[in-house]
Amino acid sequence: MTEVALKTSDEAVKKAAPPVEWRPFEGLRRDVDQLLENFGLRPWRASPSLMDVDFKPFWGSETNRGGIPAIDIVDNDNAYVFTAELPGMSETDIDIKYVDQTLTIRGEKKEEKEEKMQDRYLSERRYGAFQRVFRVPNGIDADKIEAEFNNGVLTVTLPKTPEAMKSEKKIAIKKA
C-alpha cells in the first residue's frame, strides 16, 4: 500500500481558514429558528428578532486567552510591578494574595442585564472568574506590597529588599 503525503504552505492554510470568533450558540439558535419557521411557530417574527441580540462570550475581546486577562510584569531597579487591565470590574471583585514567593490575582465578574419592551423581555446574566498565579524571586519585602486599582487598571507593586537590590552583578562580555 502506498501513502500519499499532501504538503501545504503556511500561507495556503492561512488563506483557507481565516480566524473566526468562536460563537457556540449561534448555530444552535439558527437551527431552532429554522425548525420553528418550518412549523409556522415563529411568533416573534413581526417583532424585533432575537437575532438582533448580540450574544458575546463573557470576556469578549478584552483578553487574549479565553477569559484570562493579560498581565504585564516589569522588573524595575527597586520593585516588580504587575499591571492588568480589568474593564468592568471594581476593587471589590478582585482578590490578591502573596504567600511563599507566590503572587495570586483572582477576580470574578458578574453582570446582569434586563430589558423590558412592549413585545419582548430580555434578561441576561454573565459570570466569569479568573486566577493568575506567579512565582516571584526571593527578596520581596512582603510588608510593603501595594495594590492600586484605577479606571479598570490594577497595579500591584512588590518592592525588593535592600539585599535583593544589591545582589545584582554586571557581567562583562569578552570578545571571542
N, C-alpha and C positions, 0 to 999 in steps of 0.2 A: 504494500500500500504506500502511496506517495503522499507526502504532506506539502501543502501549498502555503507559503507564508506571504501574507499581504503586508506591504510596507506603506506607511503613510507619513507624510511630513507633518511636523508640528503645526505648520501654517494651515494645511488642509483640514486638520482636526479642529482648529480654532474657527475656521470659516464654516465648517459643517455644524458645529454645535456652539452657537453663541451663548454666553452666560444668561441664565434666566432666573428670576427671583422665584424661590420655592413657595408655591401657594397651594397647599394640600387640599383645601376645601373648595377651591374654585371649580374643579372638575365635578365634584360631588354635587355642588349647587347647580351646575349646568345640567347634569343628568336628572336631578329632581325636577327642575323647571321643565325639561323636555317631557318627562313622564306625566306631570300634571297637565301640561298642554295637550298631550295626546289624548287624555281622558276628558278634556274640556273643564278641568278643575283648577283653573288659574285665576282666582278671583281678584288678585291684586294687579292684574294686567292694566286696568284702567287707571289705577293709582301709580305713583312712582314705584318703579320696580325695585325689588331688593337687590338687583344687580347694581343699582346706583350706590349702594353702601360699599365702601371700600374696607374690606377686612384685611388688615395687615398683621404680620407677626408682631408679637408683643414689643420687642425692642426695635423692630423695623431696621432701618439702615443706620441707626445710631451707633451700632457696634460693628466690629469686624469679624466676630467669630460666633455667630449664632446665639446671641444673648449675653455674651460676656464682654463687658466694656474693656477697651484698650487702656492700659496704664503706662504712662511714660515714667521712666526711672532715670534720675540724673545723680551722678556721684560728684558732688561739689567737694571743695577742699575740707569743709568742716561738717558736712551732713549728706545724707542720702535723701532725695526729695522724690516722692511718688505723687504723680498727678493723674487724675482720672476725670473724664467728662461724664457726668451722670445727669443728663437733662430730665426734667420732670420729677426728680427726686428731691427730698428735703433731708436735712441733717438727722431727723428722727428715723428715716428709712435706712440709715447706714450704721453699721457696727464695725469698729476697728479694734483689733487686739494685737498685742505684741507679747509673745511667750517664747522663751528659749530660742532666740535668734530667728524667730518666725513671725512675719507680719501677715495678718489675715484681715482682708477687707471684704465685708459681707454687705449685701444690700437686698432689699425687697421692694418692689414697686407694685402698687395697687392702683388701679384706675377703674372708675365706674362711669359710664355714660348712659344717659337716658334721654330719649327724645319722644315727646308726645305730640302727635299731629292729628288732624281730623280723621284721616283714613289709615293711619298706621301707628304702631308703637314700637320703638327700638330700644332695647336695653342690652348693653354690652358690659362685660366685666373682664378685665385683663389683669393677670397676676404673673409675676415673674420674679425670680430670685437669682442672684449670682454670688459667687465666692471666689476670691483670688487669694492664693497663698504664696508668699515669697520668703525664701531663705535669705537671711541677711548676714553679712560677715560679722565676725567678732568686733567689739569696740564700739558698740552703740550705748549711748547714755540713756537708758530706758526712762529715767525720771524726767527727762527734758523733751520727750517726744511730743509733738504738737500736730493737731489736725485742724484744718480750716476749710469751711465749705462756703463758697460764694458764687452765686449765679450759676448753679449746676456744675461747678468745678470743685472737686475735692483735692486738697493738697495735704499730704502727710509728710512731715519733716522728721527724720531720725538723726539727731545730732551725733557726731562721732565723739568719742572720749579723747582727751588730750593725748593719751598714749597711742591711740589709733592714728591720729593725725601726724605724729612724729615718726611713725614706723615706715613711712614712705621713703623709698630709696631710689634715687636716679641712677640708672644703669647706662654707662657709656657704650656706644656702639663702635667697634673697631672695624677698620677696613680689612677685607679678606685678601 
